[in-house]
Amino acid sequence: MHGKNKKGQVWETLVPWIIGIGVLVMIIIIFMILSGKGQGAIDFFKNLVRFGK
């Protein structure tokens, strides 16, 4: 029981961080597209995906 409770606490802490980072990334992408740097954002994400592999 204690392990399950601890795992639940971890998720309760982690989920808001994941949502916050996701929102922050979306805001940055929208700002880049609106300021005409959309291609730079696409290249940036291609590099991120390449780095992940």
CHARMM-style PDB file with segment names, atoms N, HN, CA, C and O in Angstrom:
ATOM      1  N   MET     1       0.817  -1.205   0.000  1.00  0.00      PROA
ATOM      2  CA  MET     1       0.000   0.000   0.000  1.00  0.00      PROA
ATOM      3  C   MET     1       0.854   1.260   0.000  1.00  0.00      PROA
ATOM      4  O   MET     1       0.543   2.231  -0.689  1.00  0.00      PROA
ATOM      5  N   HSD     2       1.932   1.237   0.776  1.00  0.00      PROA
ATOM      6  HN  HSD     2       2.185   0.448   1.336  1.00  0.00      PROA
ATOM      7  CA  HSD     2       2.762   2.441   0.868  1.00  0.00      PROA
ATOM      8  C   HSD     2       3.408   2.773  -0.473  1.00  0.00      PROA
ATOM      9  O   HSD     2       3.513   3.943  -0.839  1.00  0.00      PROA
ATOM     10  N   GLY     3       3.851   1.727  -1.222  1.00  0.00      PROA
ATOM     11  HN  GLY     3       3.767   0.776  -0.925  1.00  0.00      PROA
ATOM     12  CA  GLY     3       4.473   1.964  -2.525  1.00  0.00      PROA
ATOM     13  C   GLY     3       3.507   2.627  -3.490  1.00  0.00      PROA
ATOM     14  O   GLY     3       3.879   3.545  -4.220  1.00  0.00      PROA
ATOM     15  N   LYS     4       2.257   2.158  -3.490  1.00  0.00      PROA
ATOM     16  HN  LYS     4       1.955   1.412  -2.897  1.00  0.00      PROA
ATOM     17  CA  LYS     4       1.261   2.727  -4.393  1.00  0.00      PROA
ATOM     18  C   LYS     4       0.982   4.187  -4.031  1.00  0.00      PROA
ATOM     19  O   LYS     4       0.853   5.038  -4.911  1.00  0.00      PROA
ATOM     20  N   ASN     5       0.890   4.467  -2.736  1.00  0.00      PROA
ATOM     21  HN  ASN     5       0.995   3.775  -2.021  1.00  0.00      PROA
ATOM     22  CA  ASN     5       0.622   5.829  -2.281  1.00  0.00      PROA
ATOM     23  C   ASN     5       1.764   6.758  -2.681  1.00  0.00      PROA
ATOM     24  O   ASN     5       1.532   7.883  -3.123  1.00  0.00      PROA
ATOM     25  N   LYS     6       3.006   6.277  -2.521  1.00  0.00      PROA
ATOM     26  HN  LYS     6       3.194   5.363  -2.162  1.00  0.00      PROA
ATOM     27  CA  LYS     6       4.158   7.100  -2.876  1.00  0.00      PROA
ATOM     28  C   LYS     6       4.173   7.370  -4.381  1.00  0.00      PROA
ATOM     29  O   LYS     6       4.473   8.485  -4.810  1.00  0.00      PROA
ATOM     30  N   LYS     7       3.849   6.346  -5.185  1.00  0.00      PROA
ATOM     31  HN  LYS     7       3.606   5.440  -4.836  1.00  0.00      PROA
ATOM     32  CA  LYS     7       3.804   6.521  -6.633  1.00  0.00      PROA
ATOM     33  C   LYS     7       2.738   7.553  -7.003  1.00  0.00      PROA
ATOM     34  O   LYS     7       2.946   8.371  -7.899  1.00  0.00      PROA
ATOM     35  N   GLY     8       1.600   7.513  -6.315  1.00  0.00      PROA
ATOM     36  HN  GLY     8       1.431   6.848  -5.587  1.00  0.00      PROA
ATOM     37  CA  GLY     8       0.546   8.495  -6.560  1.00  0.00      PROA
ATOM     38  C   GLY     8       1.009   9.907  -6.251  1.00  0.00      PROA
ATOM     39  O   GLY     8       0.671  10.845  -6.972  1.00  0.00      PROA
ATOM     40  N   GLN     9       1.777  10.063  -5.191  1.00  0.00      PROA
ATOM     41  HN  GLN     9       2.052   9.301  -4.605  1.00  0.00      PROA
ATOM     42  CA  GLN     9       2.300  11.385  -4.833  1.00  0.00      PROA
ATOM     43  C   GLN     9       3.272  11.881  -5.898  1.00  0.00      PROA
ATOM     44  O   GLN     9       3.289  13.065  -6.236  1.00  0.00      PROA
ATOM     45  N   VAL    10       4.085  10.958  -6.426  1.00  0.00      PROA
ATOM     46  HN  VAL    10       4.071   9.996  -6.152  1.00  0.00      PROA
ATOM     47  CA  VAL    10       5.038  11.346  -7.478  1.00  0.00      PROA
ATOM     48  C   VAL    10       4.275  11.860  -8.691  1.00  0.00      PROA
ATOM     49  O   VAL    10       4.630  12.897  -9.251  1.00  0.00      PROA
ATOM     50  N   TRP    11       3.217  11.135  -9.107  1.00  0.00      PROA
ATOM     51  HN  TRP    11       2.929  10.292  -8.652  1.00  0.00      PROA
ATOM     52  CA  TRP    11       2.447  11.569 -10.275  1.00  0.00      PROA
ATOM     53  C   TRP    11       1.749  12.897 -10.007  1.00  0.00      PROA
ATOM     54  O   TRP    11       1.676  13.746 -10.895  1.00  0.00      PROA
ATOM     55  N   GLU    12       1.235  13.087  -8.793  1.00  0.00      PROA
ATOM     56  HN  GLU    12       1.294  12.398  -8.071  1.00  0.00      PROA
ATOM     57  CA  GLU    12       0.573  14.356  -8.464  1.00  0.00      PROA
ATOM     58  C   GLU    12       1.546  15.520  -8.554  1.00  0.00      PROA
ATOM     59  O   GLU    12       1.152  16.640  -8.879  1.00  0.00      PROA
ATOM     60  N   THR    13       2.814  15.260  -8.266  1.00  0.00      PROA
ATOM     61  HN  THR    13       3.134  14.350  -8.002  1.00  0.00      PROA
ATOM     62  CA  THR    13       3.833  16.304  -8.358  1.00  0.00      PROA
ATOM     63  C   THR    13       4.301  16.483  -9.795  1.00  0.00      PROA
ATOM     64  O   THR    13       4.564  17.603 -10.233  1.00  0.00      PROA
ATOM     65  N   LEU    14       4.405  15.371 -10.533  1.00  0.00      PROA
ATOM     66  HN  LEU    14       4.192  14.461 -10.177  1.00  0.00      PROA
ATOM     67  CA  LEU    14       4.993  15.388 -11.874  1.00  0.00      PROA
ATOM     68  C   LEU    14       4.044  15.970 -12.918  1.00  0.00      PROA
ATOM     69  O   LEU    14       4.468  16.730 -13.788  1.00  0.00      PROA
ATOM     70  N   VAL    15       2.765  15.615 -12.836  1.00  0.00      PROA
ATOM     71  HN  VAL    15       2.421  14.997 -12.129  1.00  0.00      PROA
ATOM     72  CA  VAL    15       1.804  16.031 -13.867  1.00  0.00      PROA
ATOM     73  C   VAL    15       1.736  17.550 -14.034  1.00  0.00      PROA
ATOM     74  O   VAL    15       1.778  18.019 -15.171  1.00  0.00      PROA
ATOM     75  N   PRO    16       1.632  18.344 -12.963  1.00  0.00      PROA
ATOM     76  CA  PRO    16       1.615  19.805 -13.163  1.00  0.00      PROA
ATOM     77  C   PRO    16       2.884  20.324 -13.841  1.00  0.00      PROA
ATOM     78  O   PRO    16       2.820  21.272 -14.624  1.00  0.00      PROA
ATOM     79  N   TRP    17       4.037  19.712 -13.548  1.00  0.00      PROA
ATOM     80  HN  TRP    17       4.089  18.942 -12.912  1.00  0.00      PROA
ATOM     81  CA  TRP    17       5.282  20.125 -14.203  1.00  0.00      PROA
ATOM     82  C   TRP    17       5.225  19.819 -15.692  1.00  0.00      PROA
ATOM     83  O   TRP    17       5.626  20.646 -16.512  1.00  0.00      PROA
ATOM     84  N   ILE    18       4.721  18.619 -16.054  1.00  0.00      PROA
ATOM     85  HN  ILE    18       4.395  17.948 -15.388  1.00  0.00      PROA
ATOM     86  CA  ILE    18       4.620  18.241 -17.467  1.00  0.00      PROA
ATOM     87  C   ILE    18       3.679  19.198 -18.188  1.00  0.00      PROA
ATOM     88  O   ILE    18       3.986  19.666 -19.284  1.00  0.00      PROA
ATOM     89  N   ILE    19       2.531  19.489 -17.575  1.00  0.00      PROA
ATOM     90  HN  ILE    19       2.281  19.109 -16.685  1.00  0.00      PROA
ATOM     91  CA  ILE    19       1.561  20.410 -18.187  1.00  0.00      PROA
ATOM     92  C   ILE    19       2.183  21.801 -18.337  1.00  0.00      PROA
ATOM     93  O   ILE    19       2.049  22.437 -19.383  1.00  0.00      PROA
ATOM     94  N   GLY    20       2.856  22.264 -17.296  1.00  0.00      PROA
ATOM     95  HN  GLY    20       2.965  21.748 -16.447  1.00  0.00      PROA
ATOM     96  CA  GLY    20       3.476  23.589 -17.334  1.00  0.00      PROA
ATOM     97  C   GLY    20       4.526  23.706 -18.424  1.00  0.00      PROA
ATOM     98  O   GLY    20       4.570  24.700 -19.148  1.00  0.00      PROA
ATOM     99  N   ILE    21       5.378  22.685 -18.540  1.00  0.00      PROA
ATOM    100  HN  ILE    21       5.343  21.877 -17.951  1.00  0.00      PROA
ATOM    101  CA  ILE    21       6.417  22.703 -19.574  1.00  0.00      PROA
ATOM    102  C   ILE    21       5.776  22.647 -20.956  1.00  0.00      PROA
ATOM    103  O   ILE    21       6.218  23.338 -21.873  1.00  0.00      PROA
ATOM    104  N   GLY    22       4.731  21.822 -21.110  1.00  0.00      PROA
ATOM    105  HN  GLY    22       4.372  21.261 -20.365  1.00  0.00      PROA
ATOM    106  CA  GLY    22       4.029  21.734 -22.393  1.00  0.00      PROA
ATOM    107  C   GLY    22       3.427  23.072 -22.797  1.00  0.00      PROA
ATOM    108  O   GLY    22       3.537  23.482 -23.952  1.00  0.00      PROA
ATOM    109  N   VAL    23       2.792  23.751 -21.853  1.00  0.00      PROA
ATOM    110  HN  VAL    23       2.702  23.419 -20.915  1.00  0.00      PROA
ATOM    111  CA  VAL    23       2.197  25.064 -22.139  1.00  0.00      PROA
ATOM    112  C   VAL    23       3.288  26.065 -22.502  1.00  0.00      PROA
ATOM    113  O   VAL    23       3.128  26.851 -23.436  1.00  0.00      PROA
ATOM    114  N   LEU    24       4.391  26.036 -21.768  1.00  0.00      PROA
ATOM    115  HN  LEU    24       4.521  25.398 -21.009  1.00  0.00      PROA
ATOM    116  CA  LEU    24       5.497  26.951 -22.037  1.00  0.00      PROA
ATOM    117  C   LEU    24       6.045  26.740 -23.449  1.00  0.00      PROA
ATOM    118  O   LEU    24       6.298  27.703 -24.172  1.00  0.00      PROA
ATOM    119  N   VAL    25       6.228  25.474 -23.836  1.00  0.00      PROA
ATOM    120  HN  VAL    25       6.023  24.692 -23.248  1.00  0.00      PROA
ATOM    121  CA  VAL    25       6.725  25.163 -25.182  1.00  0.00      PROA
ATOM    122  C   VAL    25       5.740  25.655 -26.234  1.00  0.00      PROA
ATOM    123  O   VAL    25       6.150  26.225 -27.245  1.00  0.00      PROA
ATOM    124  N   MET    26       4.440  25.443 -26.007  1.00  0.00      PROA
ATOM    125  HN  MET    26       4.107  24.980 -25.185  1.00  0.00      PROA
ATOM    126  CA  MET    26       3.438  25.904 -26.973  1.00  0.00      PROA
ATOM    127  C   MET    26       3.476  27.422 -27.118  1.00  0.00      PROA
ATOM    128  O   MET    26       3.376  27.936 -28.232  1.00  0.00      PROA
ATOM    129  N   ILE    27       3.620  28.142 -26.012  1.00  0.00      PROA
ATOM    130  HN  ILE    27       3.702  27.724 -25.108  1.00  0.00      PROA
ATOM    131  CA  ILE    27       3.689  29.607 -26.064  1.00  0.00      PROA
ATOM    132  C   ILE    27       4.908  30.046 -26.866  1.00  0.00      PROA
ATOM    133  O   ILE    27       4.824  30.971 -27.674  1.00  0.00      PROA
ATOM    134  N   ILE    28       6.037  29.387 -26.642  1.00  0.00      PROA
ATOM    135  HN  ILE    28       6.106  28.636 -25.985  1.00  0.00      PROA
ATOM    136  CA  ILE    28       7.259  29.735 -27.375  1.00  0.00      PROA
ATOM    137  C   ILE    28       7.070  29.485 -28.865  1.00  0.00      PROA
ATOM    138  O   ILE    28       7.467  30.312 -29.685  1.00  0.00      PROA
ATOM    139  N   ILE    29       6.463  28.342 -29.227  1.00  0.00      PROA
ATOM    140  HN  ILE    29       6.140  27.670 -28.560  1.00  0.00      PROA
ATOM    141  CA  ILE    29       6.242  28.024 -30.645  1.00  0.00      PROA
ATOM    142  C   ILE    29       5.325  29.062 -31.280  1.00  0.00      PROA
ATOM    143  O   ILE    29       5.608  29.554 -32.372  1.00  0.00      PROA
ATOM    144  N   ILE    30       4.224  29.399 -30.599  1.00  0.00      PROA
ATOM    145  HN  ILE    30       3.995  29.000 -29.712  1.00  0.00      PROA
ATOM    146  CA  ILE    30       3.283  30.392 -31.143  1.00  0.00      PROA
ATOM    147  C   ILE    30       3.983  31.738 -31.316  1.00  0.00      PROA
ATOM    148  O   ILE    30       3.790  32.414 -32.327  1.00  0.00      PROA
ATOM    149  N   PHE    31       4.790  32.126 -30.339  1.00  0.00      PROA
ATOM    150  HN  PHE    31       4.947  31.578 -29.517  1.00  0.00      PROA
ATOM    151  CA  PHE    31       5.516  33.394 -30.432  1.00  0.00      PROA
ATOM    152  C   PHE    31       6.475  33.379 -31.621  1.00  0.00      PROA
ATOM    153  O   PHE    31       6.569  34.363 -32.355  1.00  0.00      PROA
ATOM    154  N   MET    32       7.189  32.263 -31.815  1.00  0.00      PROA
ATOM    155  HN  MET    32       7.113  31.464 -31.219  1.00  0.00      PROA
ATOM    156  CA  MET    32       8.134  32.167 -32.939  1.00  0.00      PROA
ATOM    157  C   MET    32       7.403  32.254 -34.272  1.00  0.00      PROA
ATOM    158  O   MET    32       7.858  32.936 -35.191  1.00  0.00      PROA
ATOM    159  N   ILE    33       6.264  31.559 -34.380  1.00  0.00      PROA
ATOM    160  HN  ILE    33       5.894  31.005 -33.634  1.00  0.00      PROA
ATOM    161  CA  ILE    33       5.507  31.584 -35.635  1.00  0.00      PROA
ATOM    162  C   ILE    33       4.980  32.992 -35.899  1.00  0.00      PROA
ATOM    163  O   ILE    33       5.060  33.484 -37.025  1.00  0.00      PROA
ATOM    164  N   LEU    34       4.442  33.644 -34.866  1.00  0.00      PROA
ATOM    165  HN  LEU    34       4.377  33.245 -33.951  1.00  0.00      PROA
ATOM    166  CA  LEU    34       3.891  34.992 -35.039  1.00  0.00      PROA
ATOM    167  C   LEU    34       4.982  36.001 -35.376  1.00  0.00      PROA
ATOM    168  O   LEU    34       4.732  36.968 -36.095  1.00  0.00      PROA
ATOM    169  N   SER    35       6.187  35.782 -34.865  1.00  0.00      PROA
ATOM    170  HN  SER    35       6.390  34.996 -34.282  1.00  0.00      PROA
ATOM    171  CA  SER    35       7.273  36.724 -35.142  1.00  0.00      PROA
ATOM    172  C   SER    35       8.028  36.350 -36.423  1.00  0.00      PROA
ATOM    173  O   SER    35       9.043  36.967 -36.746  1.00  0.00      PROA
ATOM    174  N   GLY    36       7.535  35.340 -37.153  1.00  0.00      PROA
ATOM    175  HN  GLY    36       6.710  34.839 -36.891  1.00  0.00      PROA
ATOM    176  CA  GLY    36       8.134  34.991 -38.434  1.00  0.00      PROA
ATOM    177  C   GLY    36       9.319  34.056 -38.331  1.00  0.00      PROA
ATOM    178  O   GLY    36      10.071  33.899 -39.292  1.00  0.00      PROA
ATOM    179  N   LYS    37       9.496  33.430 -37.171  1.00  0.00      PROA
ATOM    180  HN  LYS    37       8.884  33.558 -36.390  1.00  0.00      PROA
ATOM    181  CA  LYS    37      10.630  32.523 -37.009  1.00  0.00      PROA
ATOM    182  C   LYS    37      10.147  31.077 -36.928  1.00  0.00      PROA
ATOM    183  O   LYS    37      10.772  30.245 -36.270  1.00  0.00      PROA
ATOM    184  N   GLY    38       9.047  30.786 -37.591  1.00  0.00      PROA
ATOM    185  HN  GLY    38       8.539  31.462 -38.125  1.00  0.00      PROA
ATOM    186  CA  GLY    38       8.477  29.438 -37.548  1.00  0.00      PROA
ATOM    187  C   GLY    38       9.429  28.388 -38.089  1.00  0.00      PROA
ATOM    188  O   GLY    38       9.517  27.290 -37.541  1.00  0.00      PROA
ATOM    189  N   GLN    39      10.149  28.715 -39.166  1.00  0.00      PROA
ATOM    190  HN  GLN    39      10.078  29.608 -39.612  1.00  0.00      PROA
ATOM    191  CA  GLN    39      11.089  27.752 -39.742  1.00  0.00      PROA
ATOM    192  C   GLN    39      12.189  27.429 -38.742  1.00  0.00      PROA
ATOM    193  O   GLN    39      12.622  26.281 -38.644  1.00  0.00      PROA
ATOM    194  N   GLY    40      12.639  28.421 -38.008  1.00  0.00      PROA
ATOM    195  HN  GLY    40      12.288  29.353 -38.087  1.00  0.00      PROA
ATOM    196  CA  GLY    40      13.653  28.177 -36.979  1.00  0.00      PROA
ATOM    197  C   GLY    40      13.135  27.236 -35.908  1.00  0.00      PROA
ATOM    198  O   GLY    40      13.881  26.396 -35.406  1.00  0.00      PROA
ATOM    199  N   ALA    41      11.855  27.370 -35.551  1.00  0.00      PROA
ATOM    200  HN  ALA    41      11.248  28.052 -35.959  1.00  0.00      PROA
ATOM    201  CA  ALA    41      11.262  26.479 -34.548  1.00  0.00      PROA
ATOM    202  C   ALA    41      11.205  25.052 -35.074  1.00  0.00      PROA
ATOM    203  O   ALA    41      11.470  24.104 -34.334  1.00  0.00      PROA
ATOM    204  N   ILE    42      10.860  24.895 -36.354  1.00  0.00      PROA
ATOM    205  HN  ILE    42      10.645  25.665 -36.955  1.00  0.00      PROA
ATOM    206  CA  ILE    42      10.797  23.557 -36.948  1.00  0.00      PROA
ATOM    207  C   ILE    42      12.183  22.923 -36.946  1.00  0.00      PROA
ATOM    208  O   ILE    42      12.330  21.756 -36.585  1.00  0.00      PROA
ATOM    209  N   ASP    43      13.198  23.681 -37.346  1.00  0.00      PROA
ATOM    210  HN  ASP    43      13.079  24.629 -37.639  1.00  0.00      PROA
ATOM    211  CA  ASP    43      14.569  23.163 -37.333  1.00  0.00      PROA
ATOM    212  C   ASP    43      14.994  22.806 -35.915  1.00  0.00      PROA
ATOM    213  O   ASP    43      15.663  21.796 -35.703  1.00  0.00      PROA
ATOM    214  N   PHE    44      14.614  23.619 -34.955  1.00  0.00      PROA
ATOM    215  HN  PHE    44      14.070  24.440 -35.127  1.00  0.00      PROA
ATOM    216  CA  PHE    44      14.951  23.362 -33.556  1.00  0.00      PROA
ATOM    217  C   PHE    44      14.366  22.026 -33.103  1.00  0.00      PROA
ATOM    218  O   PHE    44      15.043  21.242 -32.438  1.00  0.00      PROA
ATOM    219  N   PHE    45      13.100  21.767 -33.464  1.00  0.00      PROA
ATOM    220  HN  PHE    45      12.550  22.404 -34.004  1.00  0.00      PROA
ATOM    221  CA  PHE    45      12.477  20.511 -33.058  1.00  0.00      PROA
ATOM    222  C   PHE    45      13.087  19.323 -33.787  1.00  0.00      PROA
ATOM    223  O   PHE    45      13.203  18.240 -33.213  1.00  0.00      PROA
ATOM    224  N   LYS    46      13.478  19.510 -35.048  1.00  0.00      PROA
ATOM    225  HN  LYS    46      13.383  20.390 -35.515  1.00  0.00      PROA
ATOM    226  CA  LYS    46      14.166  18.425 -35.757  1.00  0.00      PROA
ATOM    227  C   LYS    46      15.460  18.075 -35.037  1.00  0.00      PROA
ATOM    228  O   LYS    46      15.790  16.898 -34.890  1.00  0.00      PROA
ATOM    229  N   ASN    47      16.190  19.084 -34.588  1.00  0.00      PROA
ATOM    230  HN  ASN    47      15.922  20.040 -34.707  1.00  0.00      PROA
ATOM    231  CA  ASN    47      17.427  18.843 -33.844  1.00  0.00      PROA
ATOM    232  C   ASN    47      17.134  18.156 -32.517  1.00  0.00      PROA
ATOM    233  O   ASN    47      17.891  17.276 -32.107  1.00  0.00      PROA
ATOM    234  N   LEU    48      16.055  18.534 -31.833  1.00  0.00      PROA
ATOM    235  HN  LEU    48      15.440  19.249 -32.166  1.00  0.00      PROA
ATOM    236  CA  LEU    48      15.690  17.891 -30.566  1.00  0.00      PROA
ATOM    237  C   LEU    48      15.385  16.417 -30.781  1.00  0.00      PROA
ATOM    238  O   LEU    48      15.829  15.566 -30.010  1.00  0.00      PROA
ATOM    239  N   VAL    49      14.622  16.115 -31.834  1.00  0.00      PROA
ATOM    240  HN  VAL    49      14.261  16.806 -32.460  1.00  0.00      PROA
ATOM    241  CA  VAL    49      14.274  14.719 -32.117  1.00  0.00      PROA
ATOM    242  C   VAL    49      15.535  13.934 -32.449  1.00  0.00      PROA
ATOM    243  O   VAL    49      15.697  12.798 -32.001  1.00  0.00      PROA
ATOM    244  N   ARG    50      16.417  14.525 -33.221  1.00  0.00      PROA
ATOM    245  HN  ARG    50      16.285  15.447 -33.585  1.00  0.00      PROA
ATOM    246  CA  ARG    50      17.663  13.860 -33.593  1.00  0.00      PROA
ATOM    247  C   ARG    50      18.498  13.611 -32.338  1.00  0.00      PROA
ATOM    248  O   ARG    50      19.116  12.554 -32.210  1.00  0.00      PROA
ATOM    249  N   PHE    51      18.522  14.564 -31.418  1.00  0.00      PROA
ATOM    250  HN  PHE    51      18.020  15.422 -31.522  1.00  0.00      PROA
ATOM    251  CA  PHE    51      19.285  14.419 -30.172  1.00  0.00      PROA
ATOM    252  C   PHE    51      18.705  13.297 -29.317  1.00  0.00      PROA
ATOM    253  O   PHE    51      19.444  12.580 -28.641  1.00  0.00      PROA
ATOM    254  N   GLY    52      17.376  13.145 -29.347  1.00  0.00      PROA
ATOM    255  HN  GLY    52      16.776  13.728 -29.895  1.00  0.00      PROA
ATOM    256  CA  GLY    52      16.728  12.105 -28.559  1.00  0.00      PROA
ATOM    257  C   GLY    52      17.067  10.698 -29.018  1.00  0.00      PROA
ATOM    258  O   GLY    52      17.003   9.755 -28.230  1.00  0.00      PROA
ATOM    259  N   LYS    53      17.431  10.546 -30.302  1.00  0.00      PROA
ATOM    260  HN  LYS    53      17.482  11.312 -30.943  1.00  0.00      PROA
ATOM    261  CA  LYS    53      17.728   9.210 -30.835  1.00  0.00      PROA
ATOM    262  C   LYS    53      19.151   8.875 -30.718  1.00  0.00      PROA
ATOM    263  OT1 LYS    53      19.564   7.787 -31.120  1.00  0.00      PROA
TER     264      LYS     53
END
